[in-house]
């Protein structure tokens, strides 16, 4: 299965709509952003070449895609009091090379409690968890995006995520991650759980 997913991103418009210095330099210069470019931005974050706010700006730009309100909504999130500190508190555990399910659980939980940012719901903070925490080629339990499209196409075996369109419990997300890890062993997925998520999102596979 091949999944080539990109979204148009006007870097000039985005930079103008965000707080000063929030837009990551050199990001989205072609006008389109692919997942691998967002992963590259996350690598820069792991190396501390970009801040957590700049990382969030890039990830949310990819996540909003063609939606015209993307810069406005992202700007509201990034101007919240202590936004940078809260993002760092929730994501900081994902910098090491080894990311365990326990760490993933803690990071998700922080986004819903101590590091919660109004306006940054699960559909978007799981994108942050995915790009910062996914370790390609490692297999096993990996952080994945969970939004209403993906949830709406999940079978009962994937847990209760499909019953909701937002505000999933931490345990619900983890159940989905375990299910996707098992499904990744199927032919065509190459033991990469995110290919399961992409297949659900695009509707190219019905479990």
C-alpha positions as CSV (number, residue, x, y, z in Angstrom):
1,X,0.0,0.0,0.0
2,X,1.3,3.5,-0.9
3,X,0.3,6.5,1.1
4,X,1.5,9.9,-0.2
5,X,-0.2,12.6,1.8
6,X,0.6,16.3,1.6
7,X,-1.2,19.5,2.3
8,X,-0.8,23.0,0.9
9,X,0.7,25.4,3.4
10,X,1.4,29.1,2.7
11,X,4.4,29.8,5.0
12,X,4.1,33.6,4.6
13,X,0.5,33.6,5.6
14,X,1.1,31.3,8.5
15,X,4.0,33.2,9.8
16,X,2.0,36.4,9.7
17,X,-0.9,34.9,11.6
18,X,1.2,33.6,14.5
19,X,3.1,35.1,17.4
20,X,6.5,36.6,16.6
21,X,9.2,33.9,16.0
22,X,6.6,31.1,16.2
23,X,7.0,29.9,12.6
24,X,10.0,27.6,12.1
25,X,12.5,29.0,9.6
26,X,12.8,27.0,6.4
27,X,9.6,25.1,6.9
28,X,7.0,24.7,4.1
29,X,9.0,26.7,1.6
30,X,7.6,24.7,-1.4
31,X,4.0,25.5,-0.5
32,X,3.2,21.8,0.2
33,X,4.1,19.8,3.3
34,X,4.5,16.0,3.4
35,X,4.7,13.9,6.5
36,X,8.4,13.3,6.1
37,X,9.0,17.1,6.2
38,X,7.1,17.3,9.5
39,X,9.1,14.4,10.8
40,X,12.3,16.4,9.8
41,X,10.9,19.3,11.8
42,X,10.4,17.0,14.8
43,X,14.1,15.9,14.5
44,X,15.1,19.5,14.6
45,X,13.0,19.8,17.8
46,X,14.7,16.8,19.3
47,X,18.0,18.4,18.6
48,X,16.7,21.6,20.2
49,X,17.2,23.6,16.9
50,X,13.5,24.6,17.0
51,X,11.3,25.3,20.1
52,X,8.2,23.4,21.1
53,X,6.1,26.4,19.9
54,X,7.8,26.3,16.5
55,X,7.3,22.6,16.3
56,X,3.6,23.0,17.2
57,X,3.2,25.7,14.6
58,X,4.5,23.4,11.8
59,X,2.6,20.3,12.9
60,X,-0.7,22.2,13.3
61,X,-0.2,23.9,9.9
62,X,0.1,20.4,8.4
63,X,-2.9,19.2,10.4
64,X,-5.2,22.1,9.4
65,X,-4.2,21.7,5.7
66,X,-6.4,23.8,3.5
67,X,-8.6,25.2,6.2
68,X,-8.5,28.9,6.0
69,X,-8.9,29.4,9.8
70,X,-5.8,27.4,10.6
71,X,-3.4,30.3,11.4
72,X,-6.0,32.0,13.5
73,X,-6.9,29.0,15.6
74,X,-3.2,28.0,15.9
75,X,-2.3,31.5,16.9
76,X,-4.9,31.5,19.7
77,X,-3.4,28.3,21.1
78,X,0.2,29.5,20.9
79,X,-0.5,32.8,22.6
80,X,-2.1,31.1,25.6
81,X,-0.3,31.8,28.9
82,X,2.7,29.4,29.3
83,X,2.0,27.8,26.0
84,X,5.7,27.0,25.4
85,X,6.2,25.6,28.8
86,X,3.1,23.4,28.6
87,X,4.1,22.0,25.2
88,X,7.5,21.3,26.5
89,X,6.2,19.6,29.6
90,X,3.9,17.4,27.5
91,X,6.4,16.5,24.8
92,X,9.8,16.6,26.5
93,X,9.7,12.9,27.4
94,X,9.7,12.0,23.6
95,X,13.2,13.4,22.9
96,X,15.1,10.2,23.8
97,X,15.6,7.5,21.1
98,X,13.6,5.0,23.2
99,X,10.0,5.8,23.7
100,X,8.0,3.3,25.8
101,X,4.2,2.9,26.1
102,X,4.5,4.2,29.7
103,X,6.1,7.4,28.4
104,X,3.4,7.7,25.7
105,X,0.7,7.3,28.3
106,X,2.3,10.0,30.4
107,X,2.6,12.5,27.5
108,X,-1.1,12.0,26.5
109,X,-2.2,12.4,30.1
110,X,-0.3,15.6,30.5
111,X,-2.0,17.1,27.4
112,X,-5.4,16.5,29.2
113,X,-4.4,17.6,32.6
114,X,-1.3,19.6,33.8
115,X,-0.2,20.7,30.4
116,X,-3.6,21.2,28.8
117,X,-3.9,24.1,26.3
118,X,-7.4,25.4,25.5
119,X,-8.0,24.9,21.8
120,X,-5.6,22.1,21.4
121,X,-7.7,18.9,21.5
122,X,-6.8,15.3,21.0
123,X,-7.2,15.4,17.2
124,X,-4.3,17.9,17.1
125,X,-2.1,17.0,20.1
126,X,-2.0,13.3,19.0
127,X,-0.4,14.7,15.8
128,X,2.3,16.3,18.0
129,X,2.7,13.0,19.8
130,X,2.9,11.1,16.5
131,X,5.6,13.3,14.9
132,X,7.7,13.6,18.0
133,X,7.4,10.1,19.3
134,X,7.1,7.7,16.3
135,X,10.3,5.7,15.7
136,X,10.2,4.2,12.2
137,X,11.5,0.7,11.8
138,X,11.1,-0.1,15.5
139,X,7.6,-1.7,15.3
140,X,5.6,-2.3,18.4
141,X,3.5,0.3,20.2
142,X,3.9,3.7,18.4
143,X,2.0,7.0,18.9
144,X,-0.6,7.6,16.3
145,X,-3.0,10.3,15.2
146,X,-6.5,9.9,16.5
147,X,-9.2,12.2,15.0
148,X,-12.9,11.8,14.1
149,X,-12.2,10.4,10.7
150,X,-9.9,7.6,12.0
151,X,-12.1,6.9,14.9
152,X,-15.2,6.7,12.7
153,X,-13.6,3.9,10.6
154,X,-12.4,1.8,13.5
155,X,-13.8,-1.6,14.2
156,X,-15.0,-2.7,17.6
157,X,-11.8,-4.7,18.1
158,X,-9.9,-1.4,18.1
159,X,-11.6,-0.4,21.4
160,X,-14.1,2.3,22.2
161,X,-12.5,5.2,20.2
162,X,-15.1,4.8,17.5
163,X,-17.9,5.7,19.9
164,X,-16.6,9.3,20.2
165,X,-15.6,12.1,17.9
166,X,-13.3,13.9,20.3
167,X,-12.0,14.0,23.9
168,X,-10.8,10.4,24.0
169,X,-9.6,8.9,27.3
170,X,-5.9,8.1,27.6
171,X,-6.7,4.4,27.9
172,X,-8.8,4.6,24.8
173,X,-5.9,6.0,22.8
174,X,-3.6,3.3,24.2
175,X,-6.0,0.5,23.2
176,X,-6.0,1.9,19.7
177,X,-2.2,1.9,19.6
178,X,-2.1,-1.8,20.7
179,X,-4.6,-2.7,18.1
180,X,-2.8,-0.9,15.3
181,X,0.5,-2.5,16.3
182,X,-1.1,-5.9,15.9
183,X,-2.7,-4.9,12.5
184,X,0.7,-3.7,11.3
185,X,1.8,-7.3,10.9
186,X,-0.6,-7.7,8.0
187,X,0.9,-7.8,4.5
188,X,1.3,-4.3,3.1
189,X,1.8,-2.5,6.3
190,X,5.5,-3.5,6.9
191,X,5.1,-3.6,10.7
192,X,4.6,0.2,10.6
193,X,1.5,1.1,12.7
194,X,1.1,4.5,11.1
195,X,0.4,2.8,7.8
196,X,-2.7,1.4,9.6
197,X,-3.7,4.8,10.7
198,X,-3.2,6.3,7.2
199,X,-5.2,3.4,5.6
200,X,-8.1,4.2,8.0
201,X,-7.9,7.9,7.3
202,X,-7.9,7.5,3.5
203,X,-10.5,4.8,3.6
204,X,-8.2,2.6,1.5
205,X,-8.6,-0.3,3.9
206,X,-11.5,-1.6,5.9
207,X,-10.5,-3.8,8.9
